[in-house]
């Protein structure tokens, strides 16, 4: 039943009401209309430590730092994952990148501890990006990074909506909001 379905949002913007939030709200609206529950991890508020490459997750499932454990539980409980972020320097902002880097625990669980898959429940995911520029390279970089992380998380990236040219103001707002909403409706139609 759709009412019990859960979306987890990894929110990577330091601006809670900025362009990224507007794009996210447009994407989430169709899900909310169908009764989905939404949980959010605010990357800036979470203050997740970066991966130190200590190797602990290669010896025992988990991480030496417990700060990621609530995110791990939320990922495992989610039915759909959304990564919503501005583009900084052709990639994700550092707090969100720290979260993505901490998914190393799933890589180690799969390849060092032979847990296949490390997360049993499959989920699909969407990427929502806002960016000052209007170029393809940052999209390619962020999609590549997510696909790498998702490959050991039993997660498939099924769509991307981008609001380009935010440095130019709201000029692309309507078009970007419509694309985000259309992506959500397309995803829901396939579930």
C-alpha positions in Angstrom: 0.0 0.0 0.0 1.4 3.4 -1.0 0.5 5.0 2.3 3.2 3.0 4.1 6.0 3.7 1.5 8.9 5.8 2.6 11.1 8.2 0.8 14.5 9.2 2.2 15.9 12.5 1.1 19.7 13.2 1.3 19.5 17.0 1.3 22.8 18.6 0.4 22.1 22.4 0.4 23.0 24.8 3.2 19.9 26.8 2.2 16.8 25.2 3.6 14.5 27.3 1.4 16.6 27.9 -1.7 16.6 26.6 -5.2 17.3 23.0 -4.2 14.4 22.9 -1.7 12.1 24.4 -4.4 13.1 21.7 -6.9 12.8 19.0 -4.2 9.3 20.2 -3.2 8.1 20.0 -6.8 9.5 16.5 -7.1 8.0 15.3 -3.8 4.5 16.7 -4.3 3.2 13.8 -6.4 4.5 11.3 -3.8 2.9 13.2 -0.9 -0.4 13.2 -2.8 -0.2 9.4 -2.8 0.5 9.2 0.9 4.2 8.6 0.9 6.1 9.4 4.1 9.2 11.6 3.7 12.3 11.5 5.9 15.2 13.9 5.4 18.8 13.8 6.2 20.1 17.4 6.1 23.8 16.9 5.3 24.8 20.2 6.9 23.0 19.6 10.1 24.1 15.9 10.3 27.8 16.9 10.5 28.9 13.4 9.4 32.6 12.8 9.8 34.4 12.0 6.6 35.6 8.5 5.9 39.2 8.1 7.2 39.9 4.8 5.4 40.6 3.1 8.7 39.5 -0.3 7.5 37.2 -1.1 10.4 34.2 -1.7 8.0 36.3 -4.4 6.2 36.7 -6.4 9.4 33.2 -6.0 10.9 30.0 -4.7 9.3 29.4 -1.1 10.3 31.8 1.8 10.9 34.2 3.0 13.5 32.2 6.2 13.7 28.6 5.7 14.9 27.3 9.0 13.5 26.3 7.3 10.2 24.3 4.6 11.9 21.0 6.5 11.9 21.4 7.2 8.2 22.2 3.6 7.5 18.9 2.6 9.3 17.0 5.2 7.3 18.4 4.0 4.0 17.6 0.4 4.8 14.0 1.3 5.7 13.4 3.5 2.7 11.5 2.4 -0.4 12.9 5.3 -2.5 15.9 7.5 -2.2 16.3 11.1 -3.3 19.6 13.0 -3.5 18.8 16.7 -3.7 21.8 19.0 -3.9 23.4 22.1 -5.4 26.5 21.7 -7.5 29.7 23.0 -5.9 32.9 22.9 -8.0 31.4 20.4 -10.4 30.3 18.0 -7.6 28.4 17.7 -4.3 29.0 20.0 -1.4 31.4 18.6 1.2 28.8 17.6 3.8 26.9 15.5 1.3 30.1 14.1 -0.2 31.0 12.9 3.3 27.8 11.0 3.6 28.4 9.4 0.2 32.0 8.5 1.1 30.7 6.8 4.3 28.9 4.3 2.0 32.3 2.6 1.9 30.9 0.4 4.6 28.6 -1.2 2.0 31.5 -1.8 -0.4 33.5 -3.4 2.3 30.5 -5.5 3.5 30.1 -6.8 -0.1 33.7 -7.4 -1.0 35.6 -8.0 2.3 32.8 -9.6 4.3 31.0 -11.3 1.4 27.5 -9.8 2.1 25.8 -9.9 -1.2 24.0 -7.6 -1.3 25.0 -5.6 1.8 21.5 -4.1 1.8 18.9 -6.7 1.0 16.0 -4.4 0.1 16.2 -2.9 -3.4 15.2 0.7 -4.0 15.2 3.1 -6.8 16.6 6.7 -6.5 16.4 10.1 -8.2 19.0 12.9 -8.3 17.8 16.5 -8.1 20.5 19.1 -8.9 20.6 22.9 -8.9 23.5 24.6 -10.5 24.7 28.1 -11.4 26.1 27.0 -14.7 24.4 25.5 -17.7 26.8 22.7 -18.6 26.7 18.9 -18.7 30.0 18.0 -16.9 28.7 18.5 -13.3 25.8 16.3 -14.1 28.1 13.5 -15.4 30.3 13.8 -12.4 27.5 13.6 -9.8 25.7 10.8 -11.6 28.9 8.8 -11.9 29.6 9.2 -8.1 26.0 8.2 -7.2 26.1 5.1 -9.5 29.3 4.0 -7.8 27.9 4.3 -4.3 24.5 2.8 -5.4 26.2 -0.2 -7.0 26.8 -1.6 -3.5 23.6 -0.3 -1.9 21.1 -2.3 -4.0 19.9 1.0 -5.3 19.3 2.1 -8.9 19.4 5.7 -10.2 16.3 5.9 -12.3 16.1 9.6 -13.1 17.6 13.1 -12.8 16.0 16.6 -12.8 18.3 19.6 -13.1 17.6 23.3 -12.5 20.5 24.9 -14.4 21.5 28.6 -14.5 20.5 29.5 -11.0 23.2 32.2 -11.0 21.0 34.0 -13.5 18.0 34.0 -11.1 14.6 32.4 -11.5 14.6 32.4 -15.3 14.4 28.6 -15.6 12.2 28.1 -12.5 9.0 27.1 -14.1 10.6 24.7 -16.6 12.7 23.1 -13.9 9.8 22.6 -11.5 7.7 21.0 -14.3 10.6 18.6 -15.1 10.9 17.6 -11.5 7.2 17.0 -11.1 7.1 15.1 -14.4 10.0 12.9 -13.3 8.2 12.0 -10.1 5.0 11.2 -12.0 6.9 9.0 -14.4 8.6 7.1 -11.5 5.3 6.6 -9.7 3.7 5.3 -12.9 6.3 2.5 -13.0 5.9 1.4 -9.4 
